[in-house]
Amino acid sequence: MDKKIISQGKTTNDAIEKGLKELHATKDMVEIKILEEEKRSFYNILAPRIVKVELTLKEENTKKKETKKEKKYNENREEIEEASSFIKEFLDKFLSKKLQYEVKIENYEIYVDINGEDVNYLIGYRGENINAMQTILSSIANKKSSAKIRVYLDVAGYREKRTKTLEDLAEKIARTVVRTRKPVTLEPMTAYERKIIHTKLQSHDKVKTFSKGEEPYRKVVITLK
């Protein structure tokens, strides 16, 4: 992301707000300089007014963003295999003998699939339990890891079904937004589920999406472009 951008709008505030959105920053994170402000005379009073401002990310905020970008996931095969064994030890003790599980490593990521009878309690209402259990498995996998190891849990194909449900919801809400021309805010979702909505609508020609709020109540907003 650029440290400095030039933004323009009909008013100073309008130009600043546009620039902040582009930088994904707040006012306290930038230095603002007004570059140009066209004042209308009596003869050009109907012409559009243009204000140009320069927004520069303060150094400490730039460093934070760069550090966040540099964050890498674990690609140490031995550590990932050890993490996989930790997960298996936990599941052997935690799961009923009636349930079966498979733990596999693909592209330096750990995938856990659980199947069997009466697995609904592992899924919970709208996936609350499966999300909580995935967090637990992730903590177990990373207890001795030098870098973050990604863990994905699925129970009886729930993730695939949930993905289809959310994609259908995204399309339905997009049609509503186009018809009513009003934004729609969805219920709070996990980062995994928000990503499904964003991905489904990222190439839509009439609507766009963004997230707002703080975890665990962060929500997706669908609005007109």
DOVEX-656853 format. One record per residue: residue number from 0; residue in one letter; y, z, x of N, C-alpha, C, CB in turn. Coordinates in steps of 0.02 Angstrom, whole numbers, always signed. Each point is the difference from the previous one (the first is absolute). Glycine has a CB too. Layout:
# residues N
<NUM,'A',<Y,Z,X>,<Y,Z,X>,<Y,Z,X>,<Y,Z,X>>
...
***
This chain:
# residues 225
<0,'M',<-60,+0,+42>,<+60,+0,-42>,<+62,+0,+44>,<-62,+61,-92>>
<1,'D',<+114,-99,+73>,<+62,-3,+38>,<+35,+67,-1>,<+10,-122,-25>>
<2,'K',<+25,+139,+80>,<+39,+62,+3>,<+67,-9,-36>,<-55,+30,+108>>
<3,'K',<+78,-93,-113>,<+66,-14,-27>,<-3,-60,-47>,<+54,+48,+104>>
<4,'I',<-22,-43,-162>,<+4,-57,-46>,<+70,-6,-28>,<-122,+13,-29>>
<5,'I',<+138,-72,+3>,<+63,-12,-34>,<-16,-14,-73>,<+57,-45,+105>>
<6,'S',<-25,+81,-150>,<-14,-7,-71>,<+65,-15,-37>,<-98,+79,+9>>
<7,'Q',<+93,-114,-65>,<+61,-14,-38>,<-11,+10,-74>,<+34,-82,+87>>
<8,'G',<+21,+97,-123>,<-3,+11,-72>,<+68,-6,-31>,<-98,+75,+17>>
<9,'K',<+102,-64,-82>,<+64,-6,-35>,<+46,+59,+13>,<-59,-66,-88>>
<10,'T',<+29,+123,+105>,<+39,+59,+18>,<-30,+30,+64>,<+31,+23,-122>>
<11,'T',<+5,+24,+152>,<-25,+32,+61>,<-65,+36,-14>,<+118,+14,+42>>
<12,'N',<-120,+24,-98>,<-61,+37,-18>,<-59,-47,-12>,<+70,+89,-49>>
<13,'D',<-55,-145,+16>,<-52,-50,-14>,<-30,-27,+65>,<+58,-31,-108>>
<14,'A',<-14,+15,+156>,<-22,-27,+64>,<-41,+52,+38>,<+101,-75,+4>>
<15,'I',<-79,+138,-6>,<-35,+54,+35>,<-69,+11,-30>,<+110,+54,+28>>
<16,'E',<-113,-51,-94>,<-64,+12,-34>,<-51,-55,+16>,<+61,+59,-91>>
<17,'K',<-38,-121,+91>,<-44,-56,+17>,<-26,+7,+71>,<+63,-75,-79>>
<18,'G',<-19,+94,+124>,<-21,+9,+70>,<-50,+56,+9>,<+111,-44,+34>>
<19,'L',<-99,+100,-70>,<-45,+57,+5>,<-70,-18,-25>,<+97,+77,-16>>
<20,'K',<-100,-116,-39>,<-64,-21,-26>,<-37,-43,+50>,<+45,+4,-116>>
<21,'E',<-8,-48,+150>,<-32,-45,+49>,<-27,+39,+59>,<+78,-92,-35>>
<22,'L',<-42,+145,+54>,<-20,+41,+57>,<-49,+55,-19>,<+109,-24,+52>>
<23,'H',<-119,+33,-118>,<-41,+55,-26>,<+26,+66,+28>,<-102,-76,-9>>
<24,'A',<+167,+85,+3>,<+32,+59,+28>,<+48,+32,-50>,<-10,-50,+115>>
<25,'T',<+34,+110,-98>,<+50,+34,-40>,<+66,+1,+39>,<-89,+71,-58>>
<26,'K',<+144,-52,+25>,<+65,-3,+32>,<+4,+43,+63>,<+50,-21,-112>>
<27,'D',<-83,+79,+111>,<+3,+45,+57>,<-38,-27,+61>,<+12,+95,-80>>
<28,'M',<-50,-150,+70>,<-40,-28,+55>,<+35,-57,+35>,<-102,+33,-62>>
<29,'V',<+161,-54,+36>,<+34,-58,+29>,<+73,+13,+15>,<-79,-72,-63>>
<30,'E',<+107,+28,+105>,<+72,-2,+13>,<+27,-61,-36>,<-11,+59,+113>>
<31,'I',<+65,-51,-150>,<+26,-53,-43>,<+68,-24,+26>,<-62,+47,-100>>
<32,'K',<+69,-112,+105>,<+64,-30,+22>,<+18,-57,-47>,<-23,+32,+121>>
<33,'I',<+82,-30,-151>,<+23,-53,-44>,<+27,-58,+43>,<+28,+83,-93>>
<34,'L',<-59,-141,+86>,<+19,-58,+41>,<+52,-43,-33>,<-113,+2,+49>>
<35,'E',<+106,-13,-114>,<+44,-48,-34>,<+6,+18,-73>,<-32,-90,+81>>
<36,'E',<+91,+88,-107>,<+11,+14,-71>,<+52,-50,-25>,<-29,+124,+13>>
<37,'E',<+5,-173,-51>,<+45,-52,-25>,<+37,+25,-62>,<-77,-89,+45>>
<38,'K',<+142,+94,-39>,<+41,+22,-56>,<+25,-60,-40>,<+35,+103,+64>>
<39,'R',<-40,-98,-127>,<+19,-57,-43>,<+75,+2,-17>,<-116,-1,-47>>
<40,'S',<+147,-56,+55>,<+71,-5,-19>,<+4,-24,-72>,<+35,-24,+119>>
<41,'F',<+26,+17,-143>,<+9,-24,-70>,<-33,-69,-9>,<+108,+65,-8>>
<42,'Y',<-107,-107,+61>,<-24,-68,-7>,<-76,-7,+5>,<+108,-36,+48>>
<43,'N',<-141,+86,-19>,<-73,-5,+4>,<-34,+60,-34>,<+11,-65,+107>>
<44,'I',<+23,+90,-158>,<-25,+61,-33>,<-69,-10,-32>,<+118,+32,-21>>
<45,'L',<-133,-94,+4>,<-66,-13,-31>,<-55,-13,+51>,<+60,-46,-98>>
<46,'A',<-42,+40,+160>,<-50,-12,+52>,<-39,+65,+14>,<+72,-90,+52>>
<47,'P',<-136,+84,-34>,<-40,+60,+12>,<+25,+38,+61>,<-98,-57,-50>>
<48,'R',<+98,+123,+46>,<+23,+42,+54>,<-59,+14,+46>,<+90,+53,-72>>
<49,'I',<-80,-57,+137>,<-54,+10,+48>,<+19,+54,+50>,<-37,-120,-14>>
<50,'V',<-7,+169,+21>,<+9,+52,+50>,<-60,-3,+48>,<+66,+74,-81>>
<51,'K',<-52,-74,+146>,<-53,-1,+50>,<+0,+65,+39>,<+7,-125,+9>>
<52,'V',<-66,+155,-1>,<-5,+62,+38>,<-56,-6,+52>,<+43,+66,-99>>
<53,'E',<-35,-29,+153>,<-52,+2,+52>,<-32,+68,-2>,<+63,-83,+73>>
<54,'L',<-130,+84,-80>,<-38,+63,-2>,<-43,+4,+63>,<-1,+1,-127>>
<55,'T',<+8,+54,+163>,<-38,+9,+62>,<-41,+64,-6>,<+87,-62,+68>>
<56,'L',<-153,+56,-58>,<-43,+59,-1>,<+18,+46,+58>,<-92,-66,-55>>
<57,'K',<+101,+130,+41>,<+13,+48,+53>,<-61,+4,+46>,<+78,+66,-75>>
<58,'E',<-67,-52,+138>,<-52,-3,+51>,<-61,+41,-17>,<+88,-19,+83>>
<59,'E',<-77,+81,-108>,<-57,+43,-14>,<-45,-28,-55>,<+69,+98,+34>>
<60,'N',<-38,-132,-83>,<-39,-30,-54>,<-37,-62,+24>,<+83,+44,-82>>
<61,'T',<-53,-81,+128>,<-34,-59,+29>,<-62,+22,+37>,<+110,-60,+10>>
<62,'K',<-103,+115,+28>,<-57,+25,+39>,<-57,+21,-46>,<+78,+37,+90>>
<63,'K',<-60,-5,-147>,<-51,+22,-47>,<-38,-59,-28>,<+69,+99,-29>>
<64,'K',<-33,-152,+11>,<-31,-60,-28>,<-45,-34,+51>,<+98,-14,-76>>
<65,'E',<-74,+12,+140>,<-40,-32,+52>,<-63,+40,+13>,<+104,-48,+50>>
<66,'T',<-98,+115,-50>,<-58,+43,+11>,<-51,-10,-55>,<+71,+83,+59>>
<67,'K',<-47,-89,-121>,<-45,-10,-57>,<-36,-67,+6>,<+76,+69,-72>>
<68,'K',<-41,-121,+96>,<-31,-65,+8>,<-54,+1,+53>,<+107,-53,-36>>
<69,'E',<-95,+93,+90>,<-46,+1,+57>,<-64,+39,-15>,<+99,-10,+74>>
<70,'K',<-100,+46,-129>,<-59,+39,-17>,<-60,-45,-9>,<+73,+87,-55>>
<71,'K',<-128,-72,+91>,<-60,-41,-3>,<-58,+40,-26>,<+42,-69,+95>>
<72,'Y',<-90,+34,-123>,<-61,+32,-24>,<-51,-1,+56>,<+24,-34,-119>>
<73,'N',<-73,+77,+113>,<-50,+9,+51>,<-44,-63,+7>,<+1,+124,-22>>
<74,'E',<-11,-146,+84>,<-44,-56,+14>,<-52,+19,+53>,<+92,-81,-30>>
<75,'N',<-102,+147,+36>,<-50,+25,+47>,<-66,+5,-37>,<+87,+65,+66>>
<76,'R',<-133,-110,-49>,<-64,-5,-36>,<-40,+65,+2>,<-2,-122,+27>>
<77,'E',<+1,+155,+29>,<-38,+62,+7>,<+27,+54,-47>,<-26,-29,+119>>
<78,'E',<+93,+35,-121>,<+31,+51,-44>,<-13,-16,-73>,<+88,+21,+87>>
<79,'I',<-86,-85,-105>,<-12,-19,-69>,<-72,+13,-20>,<+90,-88,+9>>
<80,'E',<-137,+74,+36>,<-70,+14,-14>,<-12,+75,-6>,<-33,-105,+61>>
<81,'E',<+67,+145,-19>,<-6,+73,-5>,<+29,+24,-67>,<+8,+10,+126>>
<82,'A',<+49,-39,-147>,<+30,+17,-64>,<-47,-17,-57>,<+115,-19,+48>>
<83,'S',<-149,-37,-42>,<-48,-21,-51>,<-57,+51,-6>,<+28,-121,+23>>
<84,'S',<-50,+148,+33>,<-54,+50,-1>,<+24,+65,-32>,<-50,-51,+103>>
<85,'F',<+115,+69,-92>,<+28,+60,-32>,<-1,-8,-76>,<+74,+21,+101>>
<86,'I',<-56,-81,-125>,<+1,-14,-72>,<-71,+6,-29>,<+100,-76,+16>>
<87,'K',<-149,+48,+20>,<-69,+3,-24>,<-25,+71,-5>,<-21,-112,+52>>
<88,'E',<+38,+153,-3>,<-20,+71,-1>,<+29,+35,-61>,<-7,+1,+126>>
<89,'F',<+70,-15,-140>,<+33,+30,-59>,<-33,-22,-65>,<+108,+5,+64>>
<90,'L',<-120,-70,-71>,<-29,-27,-62>,<-71,+25,-11>,<+71,-101,+13>>
<91,'D',<-109,+110,+40>,<-68,+27,-6>,<+0,+69,-32>,<-34,-66,+101>>
<92,'K',<+85,+105,-86>,<+5,+68,-27>,<+35,+1,-69>,<+3,+44,+117>>
<93,'F',<+44,-89,-127>,<+42,+1,-60>,<-32,-34,-60>,<+98,+2,+75>>
<94,'L',<-131,-58,-65>,<-25,-40,-56>,<-67,+23,-25>,<+62,-96,+46>>
<95,'S',<-73,+85,-110>,<-64,+14,-31>,<-53,-48,+28>,<+57,+42,-106>>
<96,'K',<-119,-20,+106>,<-55,-42,+25>,<-10,-62,-43>,<-55,+102,+46>>
<97,'K',<+82,-102,-107>,<-7,-57,-46>,<+48,-57,+19>,<-35,+80,-91>>
<98,'L',<+83,-64,+134>,<+49,-51,+19>,<-16,-30,+68>,<+87,+61,-68>>
<99,'Q',<-70,-124,+76>,<-10,-34,+63>,<+68,-21,+28>,<-116,-40,-36>>
<100,'Y',<+120,+38,+101>,<+63,-23,+31>,<-15,-46,+59>,<+57,+107,-37>>
<101,'E',<-6,-147,+52>,<-3,-44,+59>,<+66,+5,+37>,<-81,-79,-58>>
<102,'V',<+77,+89,+123>,<+59,+4,+42>,<-4,-56,+51>,<+10,+126,-15>>
<103,'K',<+39,-170,+14>,<+0,-57,+47>,<+68,-8,+33>,<-89,-56,-69>>
<104,'I',<+89,+25,+128>,<+61,-11,+38>,<+14,-75,+2>,<-20,+104,+70>>
<105,'E',<+80,-122,-92>,<+21,-70,+2>,<+72,-4,+26>,<-77,-29,-97>>
<106,'N',<+88,-11,+149>,<+67,-9,+28>,<+34,+67,+15>,<+9,-107,-63>>
<107,'Y',<-45,+152,+94>,<+25,+66,+20>,<+19,+44,-59>,<+41,-53,+105>>
<108,'E',<-66,+38,-164>,<+12,+41,-59>,<-67,+24,-28>,<+106,-64,-26>>
<109,'I',<-106,+122,-6>,<-61,+29,-28>,<-1,-9,-76>,<-6,+84,+95>>
<110,'Y',<-47,-112,-120>,<-8,-11,-72>,<-59,+42,-25>,<+48,-118,+9>>
<111,'V',<-34,+157,-62>,<-51,+44,-29>,<-12,-21,-72>,<+33,+96,+76>>
<112,'D',<-96,-111,-93>,<-18,-18,-68>,<-50,+50,-27>,<+20,-123,+23>>
<113,'I',<-6,+151,-81>,<-45,+49,-32>,<-23,-29,-67>,<+58,+98,+57>>
<114,'N',<-124,-94,-69>,<-28,-25,-62>,<-53,+48,-26>,<+23,-117,+35>>
<115,'G',<-40,+109,-99>,<-51,+42,-31>,<+19,+15,-72>,<-27,+50,+112>>
<116,'E',<-12,-5,-143>,<+13,+18,-70>,<+52,+56,-4>,<-117,-34,-30>>
<117,'D',<+154,+32,-25>,<+50,+53,-14>,<+49,+10,+58>,<-85,+56,-73>>
<118,'V',<+119,-109,+91>,<+49,+5,+55>,<+72,+6,-25>,<-78,-67,+71>>
<119,'N',<+86,+70,-137>,<+68,+1,-28>,<+41,+60,+25>,<-44,-57,-101>>
<120,'Y',<+10,+112,+115>,<+37,+60,+23>,<+29,-12,+69>,<-76,+73,-69>>
<121,'L',<+48,-119,+107>,<+27,-17,+66>,<+62,-45,-5>,<-115,+12,+48>>
<122,'I',<+121,-46,-105>,<+56,-45,-11>,<+59,+37,-30>,<-79,-95,-14>>
<123,'G',<+66,+132,-40>,<+53,+39,-32>,<+47,-43,-42>,<-7,+80,+94>>
<124,'Y',<+55,-47,-125>,<+48,-35,-44>,<+43,-46,+41>,<+0,+96,-80>>
<125,'R',<-4,-161,+66>,<+39,-52,+35>,<-8,+6,+76>,<+81,-1,-95>>
<126,'G',<-140,+20,+117>,<-15,+0,+71>,<+27,+60,+39>,<+1,-120,-9>>
<127,'E',<+19,+173,-27>,<+28,+58,+35>,<-50,+31,+49>,<+72,+22,-99>>
<128,'N',<-135,-16,+78>,<-50,+32,+43>,<-20,-45,+59>,<-42,+62,-99>>
<129,'I',<+35,-126,+86>,<-19,-46,+55>,<+55,-3,+52>,<-71,-67,-80>>
<130,'N',<+134,+69,+58>,<+56,+0,+47>,<+2,+64,+41>,<+64,-74,-79>>
<131,'A',<-78,+130,+46>,<-1,+65,+35>,<-57,+2,+50>,<+51,+56,-101>>
<132,'M',<-109,-83,+81>,<-58,+0,+45>,<+11,-46,+59>,<-74,+25,-98>>
<133,'Q',<+108,-81,+86>,<+16,-46,+56>,<+45,+35,+50>,<-11,-99,-77>>
<134,'T',<+58,+140,+53>,<+43,+39,+45>,<-40,+49,+41>,<+93,-12,-82>>
<135,'I',<-143,+44,+50>,<-43,+47,+36>,<-40,-35,+54>,<-7,+72,-104>>
<136,'L',<-22,-130,+86>,<-40,-38,+48>,<+43,-24,+58>,<-78,-35,-92>>
<137,'S',<+140,+17,+77>,<+46,-22,+52>,<+15,+57,+48>,<+50,-85,-80>>
<138,'S',<-40,+145,+53>,<+13,+58,+42>,<-59,+16,+45>,<+76,+46,-88>>
<139,'I',<-136,-52,+60>,<-61,+12,+39>,<-7,-51,+56>,<-55,+49,-102>>
<140,'A',<+69,-112,+86>,<-7,-54,+49>,<+50,+8,+57>,<-40,-76,-91>>
<141,'N',<+98,+104,+76>,<+54,+3,+50>,<+5,+67,+37>,<+60,-82,-70>>
<142,'K',<-107,+127,+59>,<+7,+66,+29>,<-3,+0,+77>,<-51,+46,-104>>
<143,'K',<+18,-97,+134>,<-3,-4,+73>,<+25,-67,+25>,<-96,+78,-1>>
<144,'S',<+129,-116,-42>,<+22,-67,+18>,<+66,+1,+37>,<-60,-44,-100>>
<145,'S',<+67,-1,+149>,<+62,-4,+39>,<+53,-41,-37>,<-67,+10,+105>>
<146,'A',<+47,-51,-154>,<+45,-39,-43>,<-31,-4,-69>,<+45,-67,+99>>
<147,'K',<-3,+52,-148>,<-23,+1,-70>,<-57,-50,-13>,<+115,+35,-33>>
<148,'I',<-167,-10,+1>,<-56,-42,-22>,<+5,-9,-75>,<-74,+40,+96>>
<149,'R',<+73,-102,-119>,<+6,-14,-72>,<-68,+5,-33>,<+98,-74,+21>>
<150,'V',<-99,+110,-78>,<-62,+11,-38>,<+11,-23,-72>,<-33,+97,+74>>
<151,'Y',<-13,-137,-100>,<+4,-25,-69>,<-62,+21,-38>,<+71,-98,+36>>
<152,'L',<-61,+132,-92>,<-56,+23,-41>,<-3,-38,-66>,<+9,+113,+52>>
<153,'D',<-70,-133,-71>,<-10,-29,-66>,<-60,+34,-33>,<+49,-112,+37>>
<154,'V',<-46,+120,-102>,<-55,+32,-38>,<-19,-46,-57>,<+40,+116,+31>>
<155,'A',<-102,-141,-28>,<-27,-42,-54>,<+46,-59,-17>,<-59,+100,-45>>
<156,'G',<+89,-129,+95>,<+43,-59,-11>,<+65,+14,-35>,<-102,-63,-4>>
<157,'Y',<+124,+127,+2>,<+61,+18,-35>,<+61,-36,+27>,<-50,+111,-24>>
<158,'R',<+56,-117,+90>,<+59,-30,+30>,<+11,-72,-24>,<-16,+72,+101>>
<159,'E',<-39,-110,-104>,<+6,-69,-23>,<+22,-4,-73>,<-89,-33,+82>>
<160,'K',<+61,+77,-123>,<+19,+1,-71>,<+73,+22,-8>,<-119,+26,-31>>
<161,'R',<+139,+24,+70>,<+68,+26,-4>,<+50,-53,+24>,<-42,+117,+18>>
<162,'T',<+23,-154,+34>,<+43,-54,+25>,<+12,-52,-54>,<-43,+19,+116>>
<163,'K',<-11,-38,-151>,<+6,-50,-54>,<+45,+27,-56>,<-115,-45,+28>>
<164,'T',<+107,+108,-45>,<+41,+31,-53>,<+74,-1,+20>,<-97,+73,-33>>
<165,'L',<+112,-55,+95>,<+70,+3,+23>,<+30,-70,+6>,<-26,+105,+60>>
<166,'E',<-13,-154,-39>,<+25,-68,+4>,<+16,-28,-69>,<-68,-18,+104>>
<167,'D',<+25,+34,-153>,<+13,-21,-69>,<+64,+34,-26>,<-125,-18,-20>>
<168,'L',<+132,+83,+36>,<+59,+37,-21>,<+63,-30,+30>,<-70,+105,-10>>
<169,'A',<+67,-123,+74>,<+58,-29,+35>,<+22,-64,-34>,<-39,+50,+108>>
<170,'E',<-8,-93,-126>,<+17,-63,-33>,<+30,+12,-70>,<-93,-56,+64>>
<171,'K',<+64,+105,-100>,<+24,+15,-66>,<+72,+27,+1>,<-118,+24,-35>>
<172,'I',<+131,+23,+82>,<+67,+29,+5>,<+50,-53,+24>,<-50,+113,+25>>
<173,'A',<+28,-158,+19>,<+44,-53,+24>,<+23,-44,-58>,<-58,+1,+112>>
<174,'R',<+12,-17,-157>,<+18,-40,-58>,<+49,+37,-44>,<-112,-56,+3>>
<175,'T',<+103,+122,-10>,<+45,+41,-40>,<+70,+1,+30>,<-97,+71,-36>>
<176,'V',<+101,-64,+102>,<+64,+1,+35>,<+37,-66,-8>,<-47,+82,+82>>
<177,'V',<+11,-137,-76>,<+30,-66,-8>,<+25,-10,-72>,<-76,-46,+90>>
<178,'R',<+38,+70,-138>,<+18,-8,-70>,<+60,+43,-20>,<-119,-28,-25>>
<179,'T',<+118,+91,+46>,<+53,+47,-20>,<+58,+2,+48>,<-87,+68,-55>>
<180,'R',<+76,-94,+117>,<+50,+1,+52>,<+21,+71,+19>,<+41,-110,-41>>
<181,'K',<-88,+157,+32>,<+12,+70,+18>,<-54,+23,+49>,<+56,+22,-112>>
<182,'P',<-38,+18,+163>,<-51,+24,+47>,<-48,+50,-32>,<+82,-17,+93>>
<183,'V',<-141,+22,-67>,<-50,+47,-25>,<-25,+42,+59>,<-35,-79,-93>>
<184,'T',<+35,+145,+84>,<-25,+46,+51>,<-70,+24,-20>,<+118,+37,+29>>
<185,'L',<-166,-46,+14>,<-69,+20,-14>,<-10,+74,+14>,<-39,-117,+26>>
<186,'E',<-18,+142,-47>,<-16,+70,+12>,<-12,+11,+75>,<-50,+10,-116>>
<187,'P',<+53,+52,+140>,<-12,+13,+71>,<-70,-25,+22>,<+76,+101,-7>>
<188,'M',<-79,-130,+66>,<-63,-27,+26>,<-6,+18,+74>,<+3,-95,-83>>
<189,'T',<-64,+90,+108>,<-11,+10,+72>,<+25,-61,+37>,<-101,+74,-22>>
<190,'A',<+109,-67,+88>,<+23,-56,+41>,<-48,-59,-6>,<+55,+80,+80>>
<191,'Y',<-120,-65,-84>,<-50,-53,-7>,<+10,-40,-64>,<-81,+70,+65>>
<192,'E',<+95,-35,-120>,<+8,-34,-64>,<+68,-36,-4>,<-74,+86,-54>>
<193,'R',<+125,-57,+83>,<+66,-33,+1>,<-5,-66,+38>,<+59,+111,-7>>
<194,'K',<-97,-111,+60>,<-7,-61,+41>,<-32,-56,-41>,<-10,+70,+103>>
<195,'I',<-37,-53,-147>,<-32,-50,-43>,<+52,-34,-45>,<-108,+67,+1>>
<196,'I',<+153,-26,-30>,<+53,-28,-44>,<+47,-44,+40>,<-8,+101,-74>>
<197,'H',<+30,-76,+132>,<+47,-38,+42>,<-31,-67,+21>,<+51,+107,+41>>
<198,'T',<-114,-104,-20>,<-34,-60,+25>,<-9,-51,-56>,<-58,+68,+86>>
<199,'K',<+40,-45,-145>,<-11,-45,-56>,<+63,-38,-19>,<-89,+76,-41>>
<200,'L',<+147,-44,+46>,<+62,-31,-24>,<+46,-25,+56>,<-7,+74,-98>>
<201,'Q',<-16,-69,+161>,<+44,-18,+55>,<+22,-73,+0>,<-55,+89,+65>>
<202,'S',<+14,-133,-94>,<+18,-71,-2>,<+24,-22,-69>,<-84,-21,+90>>
<203,'H',<+96,+69,-135>,<+24,-16,-67>,<+69,-31,+5>,<-69,+93,-51>>
<204,'D',<+82,-145,+13>,<+64,-35,+7>,<+57,+32,-40>,<-65,-102,+18>>
<205,'K',<+50,+151,-62>,<+53,+28,-41>,<+10,+76,+6>,<-24,-92,-77>>
<206,'V',<-26,+127,+102>,<+7,+72,+6>,<-13,+23,+72>,<-36,+13,-119>>
<207,'K',<+59,+47,+134>,<-13,+31,+65>,<-19,+73,-11>,<+81,-79,+58>>
<208,'T',<-108,+111,-8>,<-21,+69,-6>,<+27,+42,+58>,<-103,-36,-61>>
<209,'F',<+112,+100,+47>,<+17,+48,+53>,<-23,+69,-23>,<+100,-70,+39>>
<210,'S',<-107,+115,+9>,<-22,+68,-16>,<+58,+49,+4>,<-115,-27,+44>>
<211,'K',<+113,+79,-83>,<+52,+52,+2>,<-32,+68,-11>,<+87,-82,-42>>
<212,'G',<-52,+134,+64>,<-24,+68,-9>,<-38,+25,+61>,<-8,-21,-122>>
<213,'E',<-12,+83,+119>,<-36,+32,+55>,<-72,+12,-19>,<+106,+53,+40>>
<214,'E',<-150,-54,+10>,<-71,+15,-13>,<-7,+72,-25>,<-36,-82,+89>>
<215,'P',<-9,+97,-133>,<-50,-46,-30>,<+23,-33,-65>,<-87,+72,+52>>
<216,'Y',<+153,-73,-63>,<+26,-28,-63>,<+34,-67,+11>,<+15,+117,-43>>
<217,'R',<-30,-151,+97>,<+31,-64,+15>,<-24,-53,-50>,<+8,+31,+123>>
<218,'K',<+40,-72,-146>,<-15,-48,-54>,<+20,-71,+21>,<+17,+90,-85>>
<219,'V',<-48,-139,+52>,<+18,-70,+10>,<+48,-21,-55>,<-111,-25,+56>>
<220,'V',<+164,-10,-37>,<+46,-28,-48>,<-6,-77,+2>,<+80,+100,+13>>
<221,'I',<-87,-130,-72>,<-3,-72,-5>,<+64,-23,-35>,<-128,-1,-4>>
<222,'T',<+165,-44,+37>,<+64,-22,-28>,<+11,-74,+14>,<+47,+115,+16>>
<223,'L',<+3,-144,-49>,<+15,-71,+11>,<+28,-11,+70>,<+22,-14,-123>>
<224,'K',<-36,-45,+151>,<+28,-17,+65>,<+75,-13,-8>,<-111,-50,+38>>
***
